[in-house]
Amino acid sequence: MSFALLRSHGRPALALIERQVRSLSSLSGRADFSAPAPVPKPTEGKSYLRENHLKKGFVSTSVRKYSKKTAAPERAYNSDDDSDSDDERDNGPRQRQRKERGNTEFWRRKMRTLHGVLDVNKDGVISYDDFMLLTEKFASLGHLDAKAKNEFRDIMRTTWEQQWGEITPYNLVTVEQYLTEMHHVVNDKDLKKKVHRFLPYLYKAVDKDRSGSISLNEFKLFFRCLGLTEENAAVSFAVIDKNGDGQITLDEFVKLGKDFFVSEKETHVSRMFWGPLVDH
């Protein structure tokens, strides 16, 4: 009985299965279902994605766009308003790299002049003794109080040690050594800020009436301490007193002394700050 039922109902089902098998067999030439498709390696997957993105017109947002403008060249020299004189600013249509200071014969004449002033004992070289002799000349005028005198001595000592090294009788600075060192100083931003720090003490020492400005007579005292004549003082004072009021303030004095070190403009009034320039 059960066999009869299976035969009567199983034939249609068997016929259906046979048709499906034939249908699958006809597809065997187009696709191989016997093994699973290989899984692409990570690098192959990236290549596949890249090819497909290119086919679809895909543009990656990670591509950095650069301007056609190129970066401005780095300045050879970084100036600061506190230490640059007006004649050293570039007034051209474009800011150019600053030229290195201290390469003109005019500037070298100025440094030779100052070397002669600092050579107090006139033996042809600058020593620590010269620094102290100069300090004592100004300190002995009596226009500096005890605190200012000690500060002045400390600054001159520190200046010597930072620029010239140890304090010994054998540490002597020739003219050429002085030129080389000052060339380095005026081209170093930090050192250039310190080169004039002793000037306020010279000014206060000759400001006898403590008025905050010095007259021609007081400027003559300044030159006498430097070993220069009163005639030199009168000529220099006439040049550096630009407004003609017969007085030089502390700010003017310090700026003039500072510009003497850094300015290379031959007509700049600071050229007369330490007296007449040597011939060579």
CYANA upper distance limits for C-alpha pairs under 8 A (distance plus 0.5 A):
  1 MET  CA      5 LEU  CA      6.98
  2 SER  CA      6 LEU  CA      6.77
  3 PHE  CA      7 ARG  CA      6.72
  4 ALA  CA      8 SER  CA      6.70
  5 LEU  CA      9 HIS  CA      6.60
  5 LEU  CA     10 GLY  CA      8.44
  6 LEU  CA     10 GLY  CA      5.74
  7 ARG  CA     11 ARG  CA      6.68
  9 HIS  CA     13 ALA  CA      7.71
 10 GLY  CA     14 LEU  CA      6.44
 11 ARG  CA     15 ALA  CA      6.57
 12 PRO  CA     16 LEU  CA      6.77
 13 ALA  CA     17 ILE  CA      6.83
 14 LEU  CA     18 GLU  CA      6.74
 15 ALA  CA     19 ARG  CA      6.84
 16 LEU  CA     20 GLN  CA      6.92
 17 ILE  CA     21 VAL  CA      6.78
 18 GLU  CA     22 ARG  CA      6.83
 19 ARG  CA     23 SER  CA      6.74
 20 GLN  CA     24 LEU  CA      6.73
 21 VAL  CA     25 SER  CA      6.67
 22 ARG  CA     26 SER  CA      6.85
 23 SER  CA     27 LEU  CA      7.33
 24 LEU  CA     28 SER  CA      7.10
 27 LEU  CA     31 ALA  CA      7.07
 28 SER  CA     32 ASP  CA      6.60
 28 SER  CA     33 PHE  CA      8.10
 40 PRO  CA     44 GLU  CA      6.25
 40 PRO  CA     45 GLY  CA      6.32
 41 LYS  CA     45 GLY  CA      6.58
 42 PRO  CA     46 LYS  CA      6.88
 43 THR  CA     47 SER  CA      6.81
 44 GLU  CA     48 TYR  CA      6.56
 45 GLY  CA     49 LEU  CA      6.63
 46 LYS  CA     50 ARG  CA      6.53
 47 SER  CA     51 GLU  CA      6.63
 48 TYR  CA     52 ASN  CA      6.71
 49 LEU  CA     53 HIS  CA      6.50
 50 ARG  CA     54 LEU  CA      6.69
 51 GLU  CA     55 LYS  CA      6.72
 52 ASN  CA     56 LYS  CA      6.73
 53 HIS  CA     57 GLY  CA      6.67
 53 HIS  CA     58 PHE  CA      5.22
 53 HIS  CA     59 VAL  CA      8.20
 54 LEU  CA     58 PHE  CA      6.01
 54 LEU  CA     59 VAL  CA      8.30
 74 GLU  CA     97 GLN  CA      8.34
 75 ARG  CA     96 ARG  CA      8.10
 75 ARG  CA     97 GLN  CA      5.59
 75 ARG  CA     98 ARG  CA      7.38
 76 ALA  CA     97 GLN  CA      6.03
 76 ALA  CA     98 ARG  CA      6.47
 76 ALA  CA     99 LYS  CA      8.14
 77 TYR  CA     97 GLN  CA      7.40
 77 TYR  CA     98 ARG  CA      6.05
 77 TYR  CA     99 LYS  CA      8.15
 77 TYR  CA    100 GLU  CA      8.08
 77 TYR  CA    187 ASN  CA      8.38
 78 ASN  CA    189 LYS  CA      7.96
 79 SER  CA     83 SER  CA      8.04
 79 SER  CA     84 ASP  CA      7.14
 79 SER  CA    189 LYS  CA      7.70
 80 ASP  CA     84 ASP  CA      6.83
 80 ASP  CA    189 LYS  CA      8.47
 82 ASP  CA    193 LYS  CA      8.34
 83 SER  CA    192 LYS  CA      7.74
 83 SER  CA    193 LYS  CA      6.95
 83 SER  CA    258 LYS  CA      8.02
 83 SER  CA    259 ASP  CA      8.49
 84 ASP  CA     88 GLU  CA      7.20
 84 ASP  CA     89 ARG  CA      8.24
 84 ASP  CA    259 ASP  CA      8.27
 84 ASP  CA    262 VAL  CA      7.89
 85 SER  CA     89 ARG  CA      7.97
 85 SER  CA    259 ASP  CA      6.61
 85 SER  CA    262 VAL  CA      7.74
 85 SER  CA    263 SER  CA      6.79
 87 ASP  CA    263 SER  CA      7.53
 87 ASP  CA    264 GLU  CA      8.40
 87 ASP  CA    265 LYS  CA      7.01
 88 GLU  CA    263 SER  CA      7.54
 88 GLU  CA    264 GLU  CA      8.43
 90 ASP  CA     95 GLN  CA      6.67
 90 ASP  CA     96 ARG  CA      7.45
 90 ASP  CA     98 ARG  CA      8.37
 91 ASN  CA     95 GLN  CA      8.06
 92 GLY  CA     96 ARG  CA      8.47
100 GLU  CA    187 ASN  CA      7.23
101 ARG  CA    183 HIS  CA      7.56
101 ARG  CA    186 VAL  CA      7.12
101 ARG  CA    187 ASN  CA      6.65
101 ARG  CA    262 VAL  CA      7.62
101 ARG  CA    264 GLU  CA      8.21
102 GLY  CA    107 TRP  CA      6.30
102 GLY  CA    108 ARG  CA      7.43
102 GLY  CA    183 HIS  CA      5.85
102 GLY  CA    186 VAL  CA      7.86
102 GLY  CA    262 VAL  CA      8.26
102 GLY  CA    264 GLU  CA      8.09
103 ASN  CA    107 TRP  CA      7.61
103 ASN  CA    108 ARG  CA      8.06
104 THR  CA    108 ARG  CA      6.99
104 THR  CA    264 GLU  CA      7.70
105 GLU  CA    109 ARG  CA      6.66
106 PHE  CA    110 LYS  CA      6.99
106 PHE  CA    264 GLU  CA      7.27
106 PHE  CA    266 GLU  CA      7.36
107 TRP  CA    111 MET  CA      6.91
107 TRP  CA    263 SER  CA      8.17
107 TRP  CA    264 GLU  CA      6.22
108 ARG  CA    112 ARG  CA      6.64
108 ARG  CA    179 LEU  CA      7.35
109 ARG  CA    113 THR  CA      6.66
109 ARG  CA    277 LEU  CA      7.01
109 ARG  CA    278 VAL  CA      6.77
109 ARG  CA    279 ASP  CA      7.76
109 ARG  CA    280 HIS  CA      6.43
110 LYS  CA    114 LEU  CA      6.83
110 LYS  CA    260 PHE  CA      8.10
110 LYS  CA    261 PHE  CA      8.44
110 LYS  CA    271 ARG  CA      7.72
110 LYS  CA    277 LEU  CA      6.65
110 LYS  CA    278 VAL  CA      8.08
111 MET  CA    115 HIS  CA      6.58
111 MET  CA    178 TYR  CA      8.17
111 MET  CA    179 LEU  CA      6.88
111 MET  CA    182 MET  CA      8.22
111 MET  CA    261 PHE  CA      8.25
112 ARG  CA    116 GLY  CA      6.85
112 ARG  CA    175 VAL  CA      6.99
112 ARG  CA    179 LEU  CA      7.89
112 ARG  CA    278 VAL  CA      7.56
112 ARG  CA    280 HIS  CA      8.42
113 THR  CA    117 VAL  CA      7.01
113 THR  CA    274 TRP  CA      8.00
113 THR  CA    276 PRO  CA      8.31
113 THR  CA    277 LEU  CA      6.06
113 THR  CA    278 VAL  CA      6.05
114 LEU  CA    118 LEU  CA      6.67
114 LEU  CA    274 TRP  CA      7.19
115 HIS  CA    119 ASP  CA      6.59
115 HIS  CA    126 ILE  CA      7.75
115 HIS  CA    175 VAL  CA      7.05
115 HIS  CA    178 TYR  CA      7.61
116 GLY  CA    120 VAL  CA      8.15
116 GLY  CA    122 LYS  CA      7.90
116 GLY  CA    124 GLY  CA      8.15
117 VAL  CA    226 LEU  CA      6.66
117 VAL  CA    227 GLY  CA      7.79
117 VAL  CA    274 TRP  CA      8.07
118 LEU  CA    126 ILE  CA      7.02
118 LEU  CA    130 ASP  CA      7.10
118 LEU  CA    131 PHE  CA      7.60
118 LEU  CA    134 LEU  CA      8.01
118 LEU  CA    226 LEU  CA      8.34
119 ASP  CA    123 ASP  CA      7.51
119 ASP  CA    124 GLY  CA      7.18
119 ASP  CA    125 VAL  CA      6.58
119 ASP  CA    126 ILE  CA      5.47
119 ASP  CA    127 SER  CA      8.13
119 ASP  CA    130 ASP  CA      6.47
120 VAL  CA    126 ILE  CA      8.35
120 VAL  CA    130 ASP  CA      5.78
120 VAL  CA    131 PHE  CA      8.42
120 VAL  CA    133 LEU  CA      7.46
120 VAL  CA    134 LEU  CA      7.26
120 VAL  CA    226 LEU  CA      8.20
120 VAL  CA    227 GLY  CA      8.12
121 ASN  CA    130 ASP  CA      7.13
124 GLY  CA    174 THR  CA      7.52
124 GLY  CA    175 VAL  CA      8.38
125 VAL  CA    172 LEU  CA      6.39
125 VAL  CA    173 VAL  CA      5.75
125 VAL  CA    174 THR  CA      5.38
125 VAL  CA    175 VAL  CA      7.49
126 ILE  CA    130 ASP  CA      6.62
126 ILE  CA    131 PHE  CA      8.38
126 ILE  CA    172 LEU  CA      6.21
126 ILE  CA    173 VAL  CA      5.42
126 ILE  CA    174 THR  CA      7.19
127 SER  CA    131 PHE  CA      7.27
127 SER  CA    169 PRO  CA      7.83
127 SER  CA    171 ASN  CA      6.96
127 SER  CA    172 LEU  CA      5.53
127 SER  CA    173 VAL  CA      6.92
128 TYR  CA    132 MET  CA      6.89
128 TYR  CA    160 TRP  CA      7.39
128 TYR  CA    167 ILE  CA      6.92
128 TYR  CA    168 THR  CA      8.07
128 TYR  CA    169 PRO  CA      8.14
128 TYR  CA    171 ASN  CA      8.28
129 ASP  CA    133 LEU  CA      6.53
130 ASP  CA    134 LEU  CA      6.64
131 PHE  CA    135 THR  CA      6.72
131 PHE  CA    156 MET  CA      7.22
131 PHE  CA    157 ARG  CA      8.35
131 PHE  CA    160 TRP  CA      8.30
132 MET  CA    136 GLU  CA      6.60
132 MET  CA    153 ARG  CA      8.03
132 MET  CA    156 MET  CA      8.07
133 LEU  CA    137 LYS  CA      6.71
134 LEU  CA    138 PHE  CA      7.11
134 LEU  CA    225 CYS  CA      8.02
134 LEU  CA    226 LEU  CA      8.08
135 THR  CA    139 ALA  CA      6.51
135 THR  CA    152 PHE  CA      7.77
135 THR  CA    153 ARG  CA      7.00
135 THR  CA    156 MET  CA      7.96
136 GLU  CA    140 SER  CA      6.21
137 LYS  CA    141 LEU  CA      7.45
137 LYS  CA    225 CYS  CA      6.58
138 PHE  CA    202 LEU  CA      7.06
138 PHE  CA    205 ALA  CA      6.34
138 PHE  CA    206 VAL  CA      8.15
138 PHE  CA    225 CYS  CA      7.11
139 ALA  CA    143 HIS  CA      7.88
139 ALA  CA    144 LEU  CA      6.77
139 ALA  CA    149 LYS  CA      6.42
139 ALA  CA    205 ALA  CA      7.16
141 LEU  CA    205 ALA  CA      7.10
141 LEU  CA    206 VAL  CA      8.03
142 GLY  CA    205 ALA  CA      7.87
143 HIS  CA    204 LYS  CA      7.38
143 HIS  CA    205 ALA  CA      5.43
143 HIS  CA    206 VAL  CA      7.29
143 HIS  CA    207 ASP  CA      7.57
143 HIS  CA    208 LYS  CA      6.45
144 LEU  CA    148 ALA  CA      6.17
144 LEU  CA    149 LYS  CA      6.43
144 LEU  CA    204 LYS  CA      7.25
144 LEU  CA    205 ALA  CA      6.06
145 ASP  CA    149 LYS  CA      6.69
146 ALA  CA    150 ASN  CA      6.80
147 LYS  CA    151 GLU  CA      6.76
148 ALA  CA    152 PHE  CA      6.51
148 ALA  CA    201 TYR  CA      8.00
149 LYS  CA    153 ARG  CA      6.75
150 ASN  CA    154 ASP  CA      6.65
151 GLU  CA    155 ILE  CA      6.66
152 PHE  CA    156 MET  CA      6.78
152 PHE  CA    198 PHE  CA      7.44
152 PHE  CA    201 TYR  CA      6.78
153 ARG  CA    157 ARG  CA      6.63
154 ASP  CA    158 THR  CA      6.56
155 ILE  CA    159 THR  CA      6.44
155 ILE  CA    197 ARG  CA      8.32
155 ILE  CA    198 PHE  CA      7.12
156 MET  CA    160 TRP  CA      6.73
156 MET  CA    198 PHE  CA      7.52
157 ARG  CA    161 GLU  CA      6.82
158 THR  CA    162 GLN  CA      6.54
159 THR  CA    163 GLN  CA      6.56
160 TRP  CA    164 TRP  CA      5.87
160 TRP  CA    165 GLY  CA      7.15
160 TRP  CA    167 ILE  CA      8.45
161 GLU  CA    165 GLY  CA      4.91
161 GLU  CA    166 GLU  CA      6.29
161 GLU  CA    167 ILE  CA      7.54
163 GLN  CA    181 GLU  CA      8.03
164 TRP  CA    171 ASN  CA      8.22
164 TRP  CA    173 VAL  CA      8.33
165 GLY  CA    171 ASN  CA      8.41
166 GLU  CA    171 ASN  CA      7.74
167 ILE  CA    171 ASN  CA      7.35
173 VAL  CA    177 GLN  CA      6.33
173 VAL  CA    178 TYR  CA      6.70
174 THR  CA    178 TYR  CA      6.62
175 VAL  CA    179 LEU  CA      6.74
176 GLU  CA    180 THR  CA      6.73
177 GLN  CA    181 GLU  CA      6.64
178 TYR  CA    182 MET  CA      6.51
179 LEU  CA    183 HIS  CA      6.53
180 THR  CA    184 HIS  CA      7.00
181 GLU  CA    185 VAL  CA      6.78
182 MET  CA    186 VAL  CA      6.64
183 HIS  CA    187 ASN  CA      6.97
184 HIS  CA    188 ASP  CA      6.82
185 VAL  CA    189 LYS  CA      8.49
185 VAL  CA    191 LEU  CA      5.88
185 VAL  CA    192 LYS  CA      6.08
185 VAL  CA    195 VAL  CA      8.11
186 VAL  CA    191 LEU  CA      7.65
186 VAL  CA    192 LYS  CA      5.62
186 VAL  CA    261 PHE  CA      7.55
186 VAL  CA    262 VAL  CA      6.65
187 ASN  CA    192 LYS  CA      7.61
188 ASP  CA    192 LYS  CA      6.36
189 LYS  CA    193 LYS  CA      7.11
190 ASP  CA    194 LYS  CA      7.48
191 LEU  CA    195 VAL  CA      6.86
192 LYS  CA    196 HIS  CA      8.48
193 LYS  CA    197 ARG  CA      8.37
195 VAL  CA    258 LYS  CA      8.00
196 HIS  CA    254 VAL  CA      7.73
196 HIS  CA    257 GLY  CA      7.31
196 HIS  CA    258 LYS  CA      6.11
198 PHE  CA    202 LEU  CA      7.43
199 LEU  CA    203 TYR  CA      6.83
199 LEU  CA    253 PHE  CA      8.37
199 LEU  CA    254 VAL  CA      6.53
199 LEU  CA    257 GLY  CA      7.72
200 PRO  CA    204 LYS  CA      6.67
200 PRO  CA    250 LEU  CA      7.53
200 PRO  CA    254 VAL  CA      7.14
201 TYR  CA    205 ALA  CA      6.53
202 LEU  CA    206 VAL  CA      7.13
202 LEU  CA    222 PHE  CA      8.02
203 TYR  CA    207 ASP  CA      6.73
203 TYR  CA    214 ILE  CA      8.41
203 TYR  CA    222 PHE  CA      8.40
203 TYR  CA    250 LEU  CA      7.33
203 TYR  CA    253 PHE  CA      7.90
204 LYS  CA    208 LYS  CA      8.32
204 LYS  CA    210 ARG  CA      7.98
206 VAL  CA    214 ILE  CA      7.96
206 VAL  CA    218 GLU  CA      6.22
206 VAL  CA    219 PHE  CA      7.73
206 VAL  CA    221 LEU  CA      6.88
206 VAL  CA    222 PHE  CA      6.52
207 ASP  CA    211 SER  CA      7.48
207 ASP  CA    212 GLY  CA      7.60
207 ASP  CA    213 SER  CA      7.32
207 ASP  CA    214 ILE  CA      6.12
207 ASP  CA    218 GLU  CA      6.93
208 LYS  CA    218 GLU  CA      7.75
212 GLY  CA    249 THR  CA      6.80
212 GLY  CA    250 LEU  CA      7.14
213 SER  CA    247 GLN  CA      6.42
213 SER  CA    248 ILE  CA      5.83
213 SER  CA    249 THR  CA      4.83
213 SER  CA    250 LEU  CA      6.77
214 ILE  CA    218 GLU  CA      6.10
214 ILE  CA    219 PHE  CA      6.97
214 ILE  CA    247 GLN  CA      6.02
214 ILE  CA    248 ILE  CA      5.84
214 ILE  CA    249 THR  CA      7.07
215 SER  CA    219 PHE  CA      6.63
215 SER  CA    246 GLY  CA      6.52
215 SER  CA    247 GLN  CA      5.41
215 SER  CA    248 ILE  CA      7.21
216 LEU  CA    220 LYS  CA      6.67
216 LEU  CA    233 ALA  CA      8.32
216 LEU  CA    234 ALA  CA      7.48
216 LEU  CA    237 PHE  CA      7.17
216 LEU  CA    246 GLY  CA      7.28
216 LEU  CA    247 GLN  CA      7.78
217 ASN  CA    221 LEU  CA      7.05
218 GLU  CA    222 PHE  CA      6.95
219 PHE  CA    223 PHE  CA      6.93
219 PHE  CA    233 ALA  CA      7.04
219 PHE  CA    237 PHE  CA      7.79
220 LYS  CA    224 ARG  CA      6.71
220 LYS  CA    229 THR  CA      8.22
220 LYS  CA    230 GLU  CA      5.84
220 LYS  CA    233 ALA  CA      5.73
220 LYS  CA    234 ALA  CA      7.70
221 LEU  CA    225 CYS  CA      6.88
222 PHE  CA    226 LEU  CA      7.13
223 PHE  CA    227 GLY  CA      6.83
223 PHE  CA    228 LEU  CA      5.55
223 PHE  CA    229 THR  CA      7.01
223 PHE  CA    230 GLU  CA      7.38
223 PHE  CA    232 ASN  CA      8.24
223 PHE  CA    233 ALA  CA      6.46
223 PHE  CA    274 TRP  CA      8.50
223 PHE  CA    275 GLY  CA      8.39
224 ARG  CA    228 LEU  CA      5.79
224 ARG  CA    229 THR  CA      6.72
224 ARG  CA    230 GLU  CA      7.58
228 LEU  CA    232 ASN  CA      7.07
228 LEU  CA    233 ALA  CA      8.00
228 LEU  CA    275 GLY  CA      7.81
229 THR  CA    233 ALA  CA      6.95
230 GLU  CA    234 ALA  CA      6.69
231 GLU  CA    235 VAL  CA      6.90
232 ASN  CA    236 SER  CA      6.66
232 ASN  CA    275 GLY  CA      6.54
232 ASN  CA    276 PRO  CA      7.45
233 ALA  CA    237 PHE  CA      6.40
233 ALA  CA    275 GLY  CA      7.50
234 ALA  CA    238 ALA  CA      6.73
235 VAL  CA    239 VAL  CA      7.08
236 SER  CA    240 ILE  CA      6.72
236 SER  CA    272 MET  CA      5.73
236 SER  CA    273 PHE  CA      7.00
236 SER  CA    275 GLY  CA      6.79
236 SER  CA    276 PRO  CA      8.21
237 PHE  CA    241 ASP  CA      6.29
238 ALA  CA    242 LYS  CA      8.26
238 ALA  CA    244 GLY  CA      8.26
239 VAL  CA    269 VAL  CA      6.55
239 VAL  CA    272 MET  CA      7.65
240 ILE  CA    256 LEU  CA      8.30
240 ILE  CA    269 VAL  CA      5.85
240 ILE  CA    270 SER  CA      7.08
240 ILE  CA    272 MET  CA      7.65
240 ILE  CA    273 PHE  CA      7.80
241 ASP  CA    245 ASP  CA      7.68
241 ASP  CA    246 GLY  CA      7.22
241 ASP  CA    247 GLN  CA      7.54
241 ASP  CA    248 ILE  CA      7.10
248 ILE  CA    252 GLU  CA      6.56
248 ILE  CA    253 PHE  CA      6.84
249 THR  CA    253 PHE  CA      6.61
250 LEU  CA    254 VAL  CA      6.65
251 ASP  CA    255 LYS  CA      6.60
252 GLU  CA    256 LEU  CA      6.54
253 PHE  CA    257 GLY  CA      6.74
254 VAL  CA    258 LYS  CA      6.55
255 LYS  CA    259 ASP  CA      6.47
256 LEU  CA    260 PHE  CA      6.73
256 LEU  CA    269 VAL  CA      8.24
256 LEU  CA    270 SER  CA      5.52
256 LEU  CA    273 PHE  CA      7.21
257 GLY  CA    261 PHE  CA      7.61
257 GLY  CA    270 SER  CA      7.24
257 GLY  CA    273 PHE  CA      6.82
258 LYS  CA    262 VAL  CA      7.39
259 ASP  CA    263 SER  CA      5.79
259 ASP  CA    270 SER  CA      6.55
260 PHE  CA    270 SER  CA      5.61
260 PHE  CA    271 ARG  CA      6.28
260 PHE  CA    273 PHE  CA      7.46
263 SER  CA    268 HIS  CA      7.95
266 GLU  CA    271 ARG  CA      7.69
267 THR  CA    271 ARG  CA      8.13
269 VAL  CA    273 PHE  CA      8.23
271 ARG  CA    277 LEU  CA      8.17
272 MET  CA    276 PRO  CA      6.45
272 MET  CA    277 LEU  CA      7.86
